[in-house]
Amino acid sequence: MLIGYSRISTQLQNVDLQHDALTQAGCEKIFSDKISGTVAERPALSKLKEILRKGDTLVVWRLDRLGRSLKDLIEWMYYFEKEGIALKSLQESIDTSTATGKLVFHIFAAMAEFERNLIQERTQAGLSAARARGRVGGRPKGLNEDKRKLAVKLYHSKEHSIDQICGMMGISKPTLYSYVKSE
């Protein structure tokens, strides 16, 4: 049986392209996740793993839909081989039911990890360049400096409970504690 798996990383992405390709490839069932490929535990993928049986073929639109790290993809490959399950990737034209397909799988898995590492390097370089220009990333502070000092003062005075201080200032407990810690 051909069973499809699709994955998108964000709610803004659309899974239709993958579903159409998997349906056209003859998949009888399709499982979908909306989660990053770097997350190992994915609900639909876990359910899919329970359903796959010897002789089945897992079909993905691209290898990076199954996993972004070489280690994860190779672990999946070992699992598939042990269970007698084939893997087919439509975009890379990989079919691990053949020796050539297995070789090509390992080459493309290495390339997927290389691409992920390049993205991380570019992101870090961009952040470093922004910091060098004086830009600070992250979330904006919840309170201005005067209100932060007041919240810390109220905390140290011990006249109000943590819940009262947070309610008055409109902040969460972790935010209050981070203000106290930074003072």
KEKOL-731200 format. One record per atom (N, C-alpha, C): residue number from 0; atom name; z negated, y negated, x. Coordinates in steps of 0.2 Angstrom, whole numbers, plus 5000, padded with zeros to 4 digits. Layout:
# KEKOL-731200
NUM	CA	Z	Y	X $
...
***
This chain:
# KEKOL-731200
0	N	5000	5006	5004 $
0	CA	5000	5000	5000 $
0	C	5000	4994	5004 $
1	N	5004	4989	5003 $
1	CA	5004	4982	5006 $
1	C	4999	4978	5003 $
2	N	4994	4975	5007 $
2	CA	4989	4971	5004 $
2	C	4989	4964	5008 $
3	N	4990	4959	5005 $
3	CA	4991	4952	5008 $
3	C	4984	4949	5009 $
4	N	4984	4945	5014 $
4	CA	4978	4940	5016 $
4	C	4980	4933	5018 $
5	N	4978	4928	5014 $
5	CA	4980	4921	5016 $
5	C	4973	4918	5017 $
6	N	4974	4912	5021 $
6	CA	4968	4908	5022 $
6	C	4971	4901	5023 $
7	N	4967	4896	5021 $
7	CA	4968	4889	5022 $
7	C	4961	4886	5025 $
8	N	4961	4881	5029 $
8	CA	4955	4879	5032 $
8	C	4952	4874	5028 $
9	N	4955	4870	5024 $
9	CA	4952	4864	5020 $
9	C	4955	4864	5013 $
10	N	4951	4861	5009 $
10	CA	4953	4860	5002 $
10	C	4959	4857	5001 $
11	N	4961	4852	5006 $
11	CA	4967	4848	5005 $
11	C	4974	4852	5006 $
12	N	4973	4858	5009 $
12	CA	4979	4862	5011 $
12	C	4980	4867	5004 $
13	N	4986	4869	5004 $
13	CA	4989	4873	4998 $
13	C	4991	4880	5001 $
14	N	4988	4885	4997 $
14	CA	4989	4892	4999 $
14	C	4996	4895	4996 $
15	N	4999	4891	4992 $
15	CA	5005	4893	4988 $
15	C	5011	4896	4993 $
16	N	5012	4893	4999 $
16	CA	5017	4895	5003 $
16	C	5016	4902	5006 $
17	N	5010	4903	5008 $
17	CA	5008	4910	5010 $
17	C	5008	4915	5004 $
18	N	5006	4913	4998 $
18	CA	5006	4918	4993 $
18	C	5013	4920	4991 $
19	N	5017	4915	4991 $
19	CA	5024	4916	4989 $
19	C	5027	4921	4994 $
20	N	5026	4920	5001 $
20	CA	5029	4924	5006 $
20	C	5026	4931	5006 $
21	N	5019	4932	5004 $
21	CA	5016	4938	5004 $
21	C	5019	4942	4998 $
22	N	5020	4939	4992 $
22	CA	5022	4942	4986 $
22	C	5029	4944	4988 $
23	N	5033	4940	4991 $
23	CA	5040	4942	4992 $
23	C	5041	4948	4997 $
24	N	5035	4949	5001 $
24	CA	5035	4954	5006 $
24	C	5033	4961	5003 $
25	N	5031	4960	4996 $
25	CA	5030	4966	4993 $
25	C	5022	4968	4992 $
26	N	5018	4963	4994 $
26	CA	5011	4964	4993 $
26	C	5009	4965	4986 $
27	N	5005	4971	4985 $
27	CA	5002	4972	4978 $
27	C	4996	4968	4976 $
28	N	4992	4967	4981 $
28	CA	4986	4963	4980 $
28	C	4986	4958	4986 $
29	N	4983	4952	4984 $
29	CA	4982	4946	4989 $
29	C	4975	4944	4989 $
30	N	4972	4943	4994 $
30	CA	4965	4940	4995 $
30	C	4966	4934	4999 $
31	N	4962	4929	4996 $
31	CA	4962	4922	4999 $
31	C	4956	4919	5001 $
32	N	4955	4916	5007 $
32	CA	4949	4912	5009 $
32	C	4951	4905	5010 $
33	N	4946	4900	5008 $
33	CA	4947	4893	5010 $
33	C	4941	4892	5015 $
34	N	4942	4893	5021 $
34	CA	4937	4893	5027 $
34	C	4941	4893	5033 $
35	N	4938	4890	5038 $
35	CA	4940	4890	5045 $
35	C	4941	4897	5048 $
36	N	4947	4897	5052 $
36	CA	4948	4904	5055 $
36	C	4943	4905	5060 $
37	N	4939	4900	5063 $
37	CA	4934	4902	5068 $
37	C	4928	4905	5065 $
38	N	4927	4905	5058 $
38	CA	4922	4908	5055 $
38	C	4923	4915	5054 $
39	N	4919	4920	5057 $
39	CA	4920	4927	5057 $
39	C	4919	4930	5050 $
40	N	4914	4928	5047 $
40	CA	4912	4930	5040 $
40	C	4915	4927	5035 $
41	N	4921	4930	5032 $
41	CA	4924	4926	5026 $
41	C	4924	4931	5020 $
42	N	4922	4928	5015 $
42	CA	4921	4933	5009 $
42	C	4927	4937	5007 $
43	N	4933	4934	5006 $
43	CA	4939	4938	5004 $
43	C	4941	4943	5009 $
44	N	4940	4941	5016 $
44	CA	4942	4946	5021 $
44	C	4937	4952	5021 $
45	N	4931	4950	5020 $
45	CA	4926	4956	5019 $
45	C	4927	4961	5014 $
46	N	4929	4958	5008 $
46	CA	4931	4962	5002 $
46	C	4937	4966	5004 $
47	N	4942	4963	5007 $
47	CA	4948	4966	5009 $
47	C	4947	4972	5013 $
48	N	4942	4971	5018 $
48	CA	4940	4976	5023 $
48	C	4938	4983	5019 $
49	N	4934	4981	5014 $
49	CA	4931	4987	5010 $
49	C	4937	4991	5006 $
50	N	4942	4987	5004 $
50	CA	4948	4990	5000 $
50	C	4953	4994	5005 $
51	N	4954	4991	5011 $
51	CA	4959	4994	5015 $
51	C	4958	5002	5016 $
52	N	4963	5006	5016 $
52	CA	4962	5013	5017 $
52	C	4968	5015	5022 $
53	N	4967	5021	5025 $
53	CA	4972	5024	5030 $
53	C	4979	5024	5026 $
54	N	4984	5022	5030 $
54	CA	4990	5021	5028 $
54	C	4992	5015	5025 $
55	N	4987	5010	5023 $
55	CA	4989	5004	5021 $
55	C	4991	4999	5026 $
56	N	4994	4994	5024 $
56	CA	4996	4989	5029 $
56	C	4994	4982	5026 $
57	N	4990	4979	5031 $
57	CA	4988	4972	5030 $
57	C	4993	4967	5032 $
58	N	4995	4963	5027 $
58	CA	5001	4958	5028 $
58	C	4998	4951	5028 $
59	N	4999	4947	5034 $
59	CA	4997	4940	5034 $
59	C	5003	4936	5035 $
60	N	5003	4930	5033 $
60	CA	5009	4925	5034 $
60	C	5010	4924	5042 $
61	N	5004	4922	5045 $
61	CA	5004	4921	5052 $
61	C	4997	4924	5055 $
62	N	4998	4926	5062 $
62	CA	4992	4929	5065 $
62	C	4985	4924	5064 $
63	N	4987	4918	5065 $
63	CA	4981	4913	5065 $
63	C	4977	4913	5058 $
64	N	4980	4916	5053 $
64	CA	4977	4916	5046 $
64	C	4972	4922	5047 $
65	N	4972	4927	5051 $
65	CA	4968	4932	5052 $
65	C	4962	4930	5056 $
66	N	4964	4927	5062 $
66	CA	4958	4924	5066 $
66	C	4961	4920	5072 $
67	N	4957	4915	5074 $
67	CA	4960	4911	5079 $
67	C	4958	4913	5086 $
68	N	4953	4917	5087 $
68	CA	4951	4919	5094 $
68	C	4954	4926	5096 $
69	N	4956	4927	5102 $
69	CA	4959	4933	5104 $
69	C	4954	4939	5103 $
70	N	4948	4937	5105 $
70	CA	4943	4942	5104 $
70	C	4942	4945	5097 $
71	N	4942	4941	5092 $
71	CA	4942	4943	5085 $
71	C	4949	4947	5083 $
72	N	4954	4944	5085 $
72	CA	4961	4948	5083 $
72	C	4961	4955	5086 $
73	N	4959	4955	5093 $
73	CA	4959	4962	5096 $
73	C	4954	4966	5092 $
74	N	4948	4964	5090 $
74	CA	4943	4968	5087 $
74	C	4946	4971	5080 $
75	N	4950	4966	5077 $
75	CA	4953	4968	5071 $
75	C	4958	4974	5072 $
76	N	4962	4973	5078 $
76	CA	4967	4978	5080 $
76	C	4964	4985	5081 $
77	N	4958	4985	5085 $
77	CA	4954	4991	5086 $
77	C	4952	4994	5080 $
78	N	4950	4990	5075 $
78	CA	4947	4993	5069 $
78	C	4953	4996	5065 $
79	N	4959	4992	5065 $
79	CA	4965	4995	5061 $
79	C	4967	5001	5064 $
80	N	4967	5001	5071 $
80	CA	4970	5008	5074 $
80	C	4965	5013	5072 $
81	N	4959	5012	5072 $
81	CA	4954	5017	5071 $
81	C	4954	5020	5064 $
82	N	4956	5015	5059 $
82	CA	4956	5017	5052 $
82	C	4963	5019	5050 $
83	N	4968	5019	5054 $
83	CA	4975	5021	5052 $
83	C	4978	5016	5048 $
84	N	4976	5009	5049 $
84	CA	4979	5004	5045 $
84	C	4984	5000	5050 $
85	N	4990	4998	5047 $
85	CA	4994	4994	5051 $
85	C	4993	4986	5049 $
86	N	4996	4982	5054 $
86	CA	4995	4975	5053 $
86	C	5003	4972	5053 $
87	N	5004	4968	5048 $
87	CA	5011	4965	5048 $
87	C	5010	4957	5048 $
88	N	5013	4954	5052 $
88	CA	5013	4946	5052 $
88	C	5020	4944	5051 $
89	N	5021	4940	5045 $
89	CA	5028	4938	5043 $
89	C	5031	4933	5048 $
90	N	5028	4928	5050 $
90	CA	5031	4923	5054 $
90	C	5032	4925	5061 $
91	N	5028	4929	5064 $
91	CA	5029	4932	5070 $
91	C	5033	4938	5071 $
92	N	5035	4941	5065 $
92	CA	5039	4947	5064 $
92	C	5035	4953	5068 $
93	N	5029	4954	5067 $
93	CA	5025	4959	5071 $
93	C	5023	4964	5065 $
94	N	5024	4970	5068 $
94	CA	5023	4976	5064 $
94	C	5019	4981	5068 $
95	N	5013	4982	5068 $
95	CA	5009	4986	5073 $
95	C	5010	4993	5071 $
96	N	5014	4995	5066 $
96	CA	5015	5002	5065 $
96	C	5020	5005	5071 $
97	N	5022	5000	5075 $
97	CA	5027	5002	5081 $
97	C	5023	5000	5087 $
98	N	5025	5004	5093 $
98	CA	5023	5002	5099 $
98	C	5025	4995	5101 $
99	N	5031	4993	5100 $
99	CA	5033	4986	5102 $
99	C	5029	4981	5098 $
100	N	5028	4983	5091 $
100	CA	5024	4978	5087 $
100	C	5017	4977	5090 $
101	N	5014	4982	5093 $
101	CA	5007	4982	5096 $
101	C	5007	4977	5102 $
102	N	5012	4978	5106 $
102	CA	5013	4974	5112 $
102	C	5014	4967	5110 $
103	N	5018	4965	5105 $
103	CA	5020	4959	5103 $
103	C	5014	4955	5100 $
104	N	5010	4960	5096 $
104	CA	5003	4957	5093 $
104	C	4999	4954	5099 $
105	N	4998	4958	5104 $
105	CA	4993	4956	5109 $
105	C	4996	4950	5113 $
106	N	5002	4949	5114 $
106	CA	5005	4943	5116 $
106	C	5004	4937	5112 $
107	N	5005	4938	5105 $
107	CA	5004	4932	5101 $
107	C	4997	4930	5100 $
108	N	4993	4935	5100 $
108	CA	4986	4934	5099 $
108	C	4983	4930	5105 $
109	N	4986	4931	5111 $
109	CA	4984	4927	5117 $
109	C	4986	4920	5116 $
110	N	4992	4919	5114 $
110	CA	4995	4913	5112 $
110	C	4991	4909	5107 $
111	N	4989	4912	5102 $
111	CA	4985	4909	5097 $
111	C	4979	4906	5100 $
112	N	4975	4910	5104 $
112	CA	4969	4907	5107 $
112	C	4971	4902	5112 $
113	N	4976	4902	5116 $
113	CA	4978	4897	5120 $
113	C	4979	4890	5116 $
114	N	4983	4891	5111 $
114	CA	4984	4885	5106 $
114	C	4977	4882	5104 $
115	N	4973	4886	5102 $
115	CA	4966	4884	5100 $
115	C	4963	4880	5105 $
116	N	4963	4883	5111 $
116	CA	4959	4880	5117 $
116	C	4963	4873	5119 $
117	N	4969	4872	5118 $
117	CA	4973	4866	5119 $
117	C	4970	4861	5114 $
118	N	4970	4863	5108 $
118	CA	4968	4858	5103 $
118	C	4961	4856	5105 $
119	N	4956	4860	5107 $
119	CA	4949	4858	5108 $
119	C	4949	4853	5114 $
120	N	4953	4855	5120 $
120	CA	4954	4850	5125 $
120	C	4956	4843	5123 $
121	N	4961	4843	5119 $
121	CA	4964	4837	5117 $
121	C	4959	4833	5113 $
122	N	4955	4836	5109 $
122	CA	4950	4833	5105 $
122	C	4945	4830	5109 $
123	N	4942	4834	5114 $
123	CA	4937	4832	5119 $
123	C	4940	4826	5123 $
124	N	4946	4826	5125 $
124	CA	4949	4821	5129 $
124	C	4949	4814	5125 $
125	N	4951	4815	5119 $
125	CA	4952	4809	5114 $
125	C	4945	4806	5113 $
126	N	4940	4810	5112 $
126	CA	4933	4808	5111 $
126	C	4930	4804	5117 $
127	N	4932	4807	5123 $
127	CA	4929	4804	5129 $
127	C	4933	4797	5130 $
128	N	4939	4797	5129 $
128	CA	4943	4790	5129 $
128	C	4940	4785	5124 $
129	N	4938	4787	5118 $
129	CA	4936	4783	5113 $
129	C	4929	4780	5116 $
130	N	4925	4785	5118 $
130	CA	4918	4783	5121 $
130	C	4919	4778	5127 $
131	N	4923	4779	5131 $
131	CA	4924	4775	5137 $
131	C	4926	4768	5135 $
132	N	4929	4767	5129 $
132	CA	4931	4761	5126 $
132	C	4925	4758	5122 $
133	N	4920	4761	5122 $
133	CA	4914	4759	5118 $
133	C	4913	4761	5111 $
134	N	4918	4765	5109 $
134	CA	4917	4767	5102 $
134	C	4912	4773	5101 $
135	N	4908	4773	5096 $
135	CA	4903	4778	5095 $
135	C	4905	4782	5089 $
136	N	4906	4788	5089 $
136	CA	4908	4792	5084 $
136	C	4902	4794	5079 $
137	N	4903	4799	5075 $
137	CA	4897	4801	5071 $
137	C	4896	4797	5064 $
138	N	4891	4799	5061 $
138	CA	4890	4796	5054 $
138	C	4887	4789	5055 $
139	N	4888	4784	5051 $
139	CA	4884	4778	5051 $
139	C	4877	4779	5050 $
140	N	4873	4775	5052 $
140	CA	4866	4775	5051 $
140	C	4864	4774	5044 $
141	N	4860	4777	5041 $
141	CA	4858	4776	5033 $
141	C	4855	4769	5032 $
142	N	4851	4767	5037 $
142	CA	4847	4761	5036 $
142	C	4849	4756	5042 $
143	N	4848	4749	5040 $
143	CA	4849	4745	5046 $
143	C	4842	4745	5050 $
144	N	4842	4742	5056 $
144	CA	4837	4742	5061 $
144	C	4830	4740	5058 $
145	N	4830	4735	5054 $
145	CA	4824	4732	5051 $
145	C	4821	4738	5046 $
146	N	4825	4740	5042 $
146	CA	4823	4745	5037 $
146	C	4821	4752	5041 $
147	N	4824	4754	5046 $
147	CA	4822	4759	5050 $
147	C	4815	4758	5053 $
148	N	4814	4752	5056 $
148	CA	4807	4751	5059 $
148	C	4802	4751	5053 $
149	N	4804	4748	5047 $
149	CA	4799	4749	5042 $
149	C	4797	4756	5040 $
150	N	4802	4760	5039 $
150	CA	4801	4767	5038 $
150	C	4797	4770	5043 $
151	N	4798	4769	5049 $
151	CA	4793	4772	5054 $
151	C	4786	4769	5054 $
152	N	4786	4763	5052 $
152	CA	4779	4760	5052 $
152	C	4775	4763	5046 $
153	N	4779	4764	5040 $
153	CA	4776	4767	5034 $
153	C	4773	4774	5036 $
154	N	4777	4777	5040 $
154	CA	4776	4784	5042 $
154	C	4769	4784	5046 $
155	N	4769	4780	5051 $
155	CA	4763	4780	5056 $
155	C	4757	4777	5052 $
156	N	4758	4773	5047 $
156	CA	4752	4770	5044 $
156	C	4748	4776	5040 $
157	N	4752	4781	5038 $
157	CA	4749	4787	5034 $
157	C	4746	4785	5027 $
158	N	4748	4779	5024 $
158	CA	4746	4777	5018 $
158	C	4750	4780	5012 $
159	N	4756	4782	5014 $
159	CA	4761	4785	5009 $
159	C	4763	4792	5011 $
160	N	4765	4796	5006 $
160	CA	4767	4803	5008 $
160	C	4774	4802	5011 $
161	N	4776	4808	5014 $
161	CA	4783	4808	5016 $
161	C	4788	4807	5010 $
162	N	4787	4810	5005 $
162	CA	4791	4810	4999 $
162	C	4791	4803	4996 $
163	N	4786	4799	4996 $
163	CA	4786	4792	4994 $
163	C	4790	4788	4999 $
164	N	4789	4789	5005 $
164	CA	4793	4785	5010 $
164	C	4800	4786	5009 $
165	N	4802	4792	5009 $
165	CA	4809	4794	5008 $
165	C	4812	4791	5001 $
166	N	4808	4791	4996 $
166	CA	4810	4789	4989 $
166	C	4811	4781	4990 $
167	N	4806	4778	4993 $
167	CA	4807	4770	4993 $
167	C	4813	4768	4998 $
168	N	4814	4772	5003 $
168	CA	4819	4770	5007 $
168	C	4826	4773	5006 $
169	N	4826	4778	5001 $
169	CA	4832	4781	4999 $
169	C	4835	4785	5005 $
170	N	4831	4789	5008 $
170	CA	4833	4793	5014 $
170	C	4830	4800	5013 $
171	N	4833	4805	5017 $
171	CA	4830	4811	5016 $
171	C	4825	4812	5022 $
172	N	4821	4818	5021 $
172	CA	4816	4819	5026 $
172	C	4819	4820	5033 $
173	N	4824	4824	5034 $
173	CA	4827	4824	5041 $
173	C	4829	4818	5044 $
174	N	4831	4813	5039 $
174	CA	4833	4806	5042 $
174	C	4827	4803	5044 $
175	N	4822	4803	5040 $
175	CA	4815	4800	5042 $
175	C	4813	4802	5048 $
176	N	4813	4809	5049 $
176	CA	4810	4812	5055 $
176	C	4814	4810	5061 $
177	N	4821	4809	5060 $
177	CA	4825	4807	5066 $
177	C	4824	4800	5068 $
178	N	4822	4796	5063 $
178	CA	4820	4789	5065 $
178	C	4814	4789	5068 $
179	N	4809	4793	5066 $
179	CA	4802	4793	5069 $
179	C	4803	4796	5077 $
180	N	4807	4801	5077 $
180	CA	4808	4804	5084 $
180	C	4812	4799	5089 $
181	N	4816	4795	5086 $
181	CA	4820	4790	5091 $
181	C	4816	4784	5093 $
182	N	4810	4783	5089 $
182	CA	4806	4777	5091 $
182	C	4802	4778	5097 $
***
